Amino acid sequence: MKKLKIKNERLVFTILIIALFVVFLLYYNLVFSVVLARNNFANEMIQLSDENENSIFTIQKVLLYSSANAIDNSNDQSLKDMSLCQYTDISIFIDNISTISELTDENTIKQLYIDNIVATSSADIGTKILNYKNPLNFGKYANINSPENNRIDFNIINTNSENEKNDYANPTFYTDCSNPISLGYLNKDILTNYAVSKNASTVSFNGKVLKEANINLADINYTLTFKIHIVNNLNQKFVYNMKLDVGLDDTNGGIYNGYVFRGKNTTGNEYRFFKEV
């Protein structure tokens, strides 16, 4: 048998080096990089979990005041052409001192906004709106409009002089979290062209009007979902996914009695703001 002779050993050596490099590159892309990425992701999740174990910001409490109103659209104020609406005023209090007792750049607010707003109910009745509401009007009917781009941006008050110039007409929040997030939900035109019956000479301008107009509360009970975004003065980002199941009825009549005022229990880890990567 003849012995194989390699005429250009340098060329063969170069080809072998290239082949080994290609094999290594394929192994890195198909195996090693996947394992490395998985480990890095796991490490990031562990670090993120550790950071969120003692969250800086939590939902302290939520207050809900629900009532209704009748808007008289008749020219002679005869109560013969009214539009009925249901509204809920919402105050969301944020705790920023449970893990850090003193005010620092870490637990004070630089930016606050709400987005991803969705309101759902069992029946498609009325026009549902969630927006900022002046806290001075809490518990009173006030018309609100839909937020631009479905987002509510709050003006952050940092000093007493800024607060003195503020009239709360626009979304307002204090950097030290000492005031609640004030929101208003309004379901407009639940019933239009409503007129007082011949047997009645007055109309109730509160939740009782829903009973007078035979509005089924099961149709207008609703769920609100939205995201609360916080950026602290270290430019760290936090988010909380809020879900509020707002029931207007109970065994005692609920909103049919005029109004419903409730506080939402916010104890538990599910009320912590989640720190974003």
C-alpha positions as CSV (number, residue, x, y, z in Angstrom):
1,M,0.0,0.0,0.0
2,K,1.3,3.4,-1.0
3,K,1.8,5.9,1.8
4,L,-0.3,9.1,1.4
5,K,1.9,12.1,0.8
6,I,0.8,15.6,1.6
7,K,2.2,18.0,-0.8
8,N,1.2,21.2,1.1
9,E,1.2,20.5,4.8
10,R,0.8,24.2,5.6
11,L,-2.5,24.4,3.7
12,V,-3.8,21.3,5.4
13,F,-2.9,22.7,8.8
14,T,-4.7,26.0,8.0
15,I,-7.8,24.1,6.9
16,L,-7.8,22.1,10.1
17,I,-7.5,25.2,12.2
18,I,-10.4,26.8,10.3
19,A,-12.5,23.7,10.8
20,L,-11.8,23.6,14.5
21,F,-12.7,27.2,14.8
22,V,-16.0,26.6,12.9
23,V,-16.8,23.7,15.2
24,F,-16.0,25.8,18.3
25,L,-18.2,28.7,17.0
26,L,-21.1,26.3,16.3
27,Y,-20.8,24.8,19.8
28,Y,-20.6,28.3,21.4
29,N,-23.7,29.5,19.5
30,L,-25.8,26.4,19.9
31,V,-24.8,25.2,23.4
32,F,-22.5,27.4,25.5
33,S,-24.2,30.7,24.7
34,V,-27.6,29.3,25.6
35,V,-26.4,27.9,28.9
36,L,-24.6,31.2,29.6
37,A,-27.7,33.3,28.8
38,R,-29.9,31.0,30.9
39,N,-27.5,31.4,33.9
40,N,-27.3,35.2,33.4
41,F,-31.1,35.4,33.3
42,A,-31.4,33.2,36.4
43,N,-28.9,35.4,38.2
44,E,-30.8,38.6,37.2
45,M,-34.1,37.1,38.4
46,I,-32.5,36.1,41.8
47,Q,-31.1,39.6,42.1
48,L,-34.4,41.2,41.2
49,S,-36.2,38.9,43.6
50,D,-33.9,39.9,46.4
51,E,-34.3,43.6,45.6
52,N,-38.1,43.3,45.6
53,E,-38.3,41.3,48.8
54,N,-38.3,44.5,50.8
55,S,-40.0,46.8,48.3
56,I,-39.5,50.6,48.8
57,F,-43.0,51.4,47.7
58,T,-46.2,49.6,48.6
59,I,-49.9,50.4,48.3
60,Q,-50.9,51.4,51.8
61,K,-54.7,51.7,51.4
62,V,-57.3,52.4,48.8
63,L,-60.5,54.4,49.5
64,L,-63.5,54.1,47.1
65,Y,-66.6,56.4,47.2
66,S,-69.3,55.5,44.7
67,S,-72.5,57.4,43.9
68,A,-74.5,58.6,40.9
69,N,-76.0,61.7,39.4
70,A,-78.7,62.9,37.0
71,I,-77.8,65.6,34.5
72,D,-80.8,67.6,33.4
73,N,-80.5,68.4,29.7
74,S,-84.0,69.9,29.2
75,N,-84.2,73.6,28.3
76,D,-86.7,74.4,31.0
77,Q,-85.2,72.3,33.7
78,S,-88.3,70.2,33.8
79,L,-86.5,66.9,34.6
80,K,-87.9,65.4,31.4
81,D,-84.6,64.8,29.6
82,M,-81.9,63.6,31.9
83,S,-78.7,61.6,31.5
84,L,-77.8,59.2,34.3
85,C,-74.2,58.6,35.3
86,Q,-72.4,56.6,37.9
87,Y,-69.1,57.8,39.4
88,T,-66.5,56.5,41.9
89,D,-63.8,58.6,43.5
90,I,-60.6,56.7,44.2
91,S,-57.8,57.6,46.6
92,I,-54.6,55.5,46.5
93,F,-52.1,56.0,49.3
94,I,-48.5,54.9,48.8
95,D,-46.2,53.8,51.7
96,N,-42.6,54.8,51.1
97,I,-41.2,54.7,54.7
98,S,-41.8,51.1,55.8
99,T,-38.4,50.0,54.7
100,I,-36.6,53.4,54.8
101,S,-37.7,55.6,57.6
102,E,-36.1,58.8,56.4
103,L,-36.7,60.6,53.2
104,T,-33.9,59.9,50.7
105,D,-33.5,60.0,46.9
106,E,-34.4,56.3,47.0
107,N,-37.9,56.7,48.5
108,T,-39.0,60.0,47.0
109,I,-40.7,60.5,43.7
110,K,-39.3,62.1,40.6
111,Q,-42.0,60.9,38.1
112,L,-45.4,59.3,38.5
113,Y,-47.8,58.3,35.7
114,I,-50.6,55.8,35.1
115,D,-51.3,54.0,31.8
116,N,-52.8,50.8,30.4
117,I,-56.2,51.8,31.7
118,V,-59.0,49.3,31.1
119,A,-62.6,49.4,32.6
120,T,-64.8,46.4,32.0
121,S,-68.3,45.4,33.1
122,S,-70.7,42.6,32.4
123,A,-72.8,44.8,30.1
124,D,-71.8,47.4,27.6
125,I,-73.7,50.3,29.1
126,G,-72.5,53.9,29.1
127,T,-69.1,55.4,28.4
128,K,-66.4,54.5,31.0
129,I,-63.6,57.0,31.8
130,L,-60.8,57.0,34.4
131,N,-58.8,60.1,34.9
132,Y,-57.3,62.4,37.6
133,K,-59.9,64.1,39.8
134,N,-59.3,67.1,42.0
135,P,-59.1,65.8,45.6
136,L,-61.1,68.8,46.8
137,N,-64.0,67.3,44.9
138,F,-63.8,63.9,46.5
139,G,-67.3,62.6,47.2
140,K,-68.9,65.1,44.9
141,Y,-69.9,64.7,41.2
142,A,-67.6,66.4,38.7
143,N,-67.4,65.8,35.0
144,I,-64.1,64.3,33.8
145,N,-62.7,63.6,30.3
146,S,-60.7,60.7,29.0
147,P,-56.9,61.2,29.5
148,E,-54.9,61.9,26.4
149,N,-53.3,58.7,25.0
150,N,-54.8,56.8,27.8
151,R,-52.1,58.0,30.2
152,I,-52.2,60.2,33.3
153,D,-49.0,62.2,34.0
154,F,-48.7,63.7,37.5
155,N,-47.0,67.0,38.3
156,I,-44.5,66.3,41.2
157,I,-44.5,68.9,44.0
158,N,-41.1,69.1,45.6
159,T,-41.2,72.3,47.7
160,N,-43.7,74.2,49.8
161,S,-43.5,77.2,47.4
162,E,-44.6,74.9,44.5
163,N,-47.5,73.7,46.6
164,E,-48.7,77.2,47.4
165,K,-48.9,78.0,43.7
166,N,-50.8,74.7,42.9
167,D,-54.6,74.6,42.7
168,Y,-54.9,70.8,42.2
169,A,-56.7,71.3,38.9
170,N,-54.1,69.2,37.2
171,P,-52.7,65.8,38.3
172,T,-50.6,66.5,41.5
173,F,-48.5,64.3,43.7
174,Y,-46.0,65.1,46.4
175,T,-42.5,63.8,46.1
176,D,-42.6,62.5,49.7
177,C,-45.8,60.5,49.0
178,S,-47.7,62.4,51.6
179,N,-50.9,62.8,49.5
180,P,-52.9,60.1,47.8
181,I,-53.2,59.5,44.1
182,S,-56.6,61.0,43.3
183,L,-58.6,59.5,40.5
184,G,-62.2,59.6,39.3
185,Y,-64.1,56.9,37.4
186,L,-67.1,58.1,35.5
187,N,-69.6,56.0,33.6
188,K,-71.5,58.5,31.5
189,D,-74.9,58.1,29.8
190,I,-75.9,54.9,31.5
191,L,-79.4,56.0,30.6
192,T,-80.3,58.9,28.4
193,N,-83.6,60.8,27.9
194,Y,-84.7,59.7,31.4
195,A,-87.8,61.5,32.7
196,V,-89.3,61.6,36.2
197,S,-92.4,59.5,36.3
198,K,-95.8,61.0,36.6
199,N,-96.2,59.8,40.1
200,A,-93.0,61.6,41.3
201,S,-92.2,65.2,41.3
202,T,-88.5,65.0,42.3
203,V,-85.5,63.1,41.4
204,S,-82.6,61.9,43.6
205,F,-79.2,63.3,42.5
206,N,-77.3,60.4,44.0
207,G,-77.2,56.6,43.9
208,K,-80.9,56.4,44.6
209,V,-81.6,57.6,41.1
210,L,-80.3,54.3,39.8
211,K,-83.0,52.4,41.7
212,E,-85.7,55.0,40.6
213,A,-84.7,54.3,37.0
214,N,-84.5,50.5,37.4
215,I,-80.8,50.3,36.6
216,N,-79.6,46.8,37.3
217,L,-76.4,47.2,39.4
218,A,-75.1,43.9,38.1
219,D,-74.9,45.5,34.7
220,I,-72.7,48.5,35.9
221,N,-70.5,46.8,38.5
222,Y,-67.0,47.0,37.0
223,T,-63.4,46.1,37.2
224,L,-60.6,48.6,36.7
225,T,-57.1,47.7,35.8
226,F,-54.2,50.0,35.2
227,K,-50.4,50.4,35.9
228,I,-48.9,52.9,38.3
229,H,-45.4,53.8,37.3
230,I,-42.9,55.4,39.7
231,V,-39.4,56.8,39.1
232,N,-37.5,57.7,42.2
233,N,-34.8,60.4,42.5
234,L,-32.2,57.7,41.8
235,N,-33.9,57.1,38.4
236,Q,-34.9,53.6,39.5
237,K,-38.2,52.5,38.0
238,F,-41.1,50.7,39.8
239,V,-44.5,49.5,38.6
240,Y,-47.6,48.3,40.2
241,N,-50.5,46.5,38.4
242,M,-53.6,47.7,40.0
243,K,-56.9,45.7,39.8
244,L,-60.0,47.1,41.5
245,D,-63.3,45.1,41.5
246,V,-65.8,47.7,42.3
247,G,-69.1,46.3,43.5
248,L,-72.0,48.8,43.8
249,D,-74.4,46.4,45.5
250,D,-74.6,44.6,48.8
251,T,-77.2,42.9,51.0
252,N,-78.2,46.3,52.4
253,G,-78.9,47.9,49.0
254,G,-75.5,49.3,48.2
255,I,-75.5,52.4,46.1
256,Y,-79.3,52.3,45.9
257,N,-79.2,53.9,49.3
258,G,-77.4,56.9,47.9
259,Y,-73.7,56.1,48.0
260,V,-71.1,53.4,49.0
261,F,-67.9,54.2,50.8
262,R,-65.4,51.4,51.2
263,G,-61.7,50.9,52.0
264,K,-59.7,48.2,50.3
265,N,-57.5,45.9,52.4
266,T,-54.0,46.1,51.1
267,T,-52.1,43.8,53.4
268,G,-49.8,41.3,51.7
269,N,-46.9,41.0,49.3
270,E,-49.2,41.5,46.3
271,Y,-49.4,45.2,47.0
272,R,-45.7,45.9,46.6
273,F,-44.4,47.9,43.7
274,F,-42.1,45.8,41.5
275,K,-38.7,47.2,40.7
276,E,-38.0,47.1,36.9
277,V,-34.7,46.0,35.4
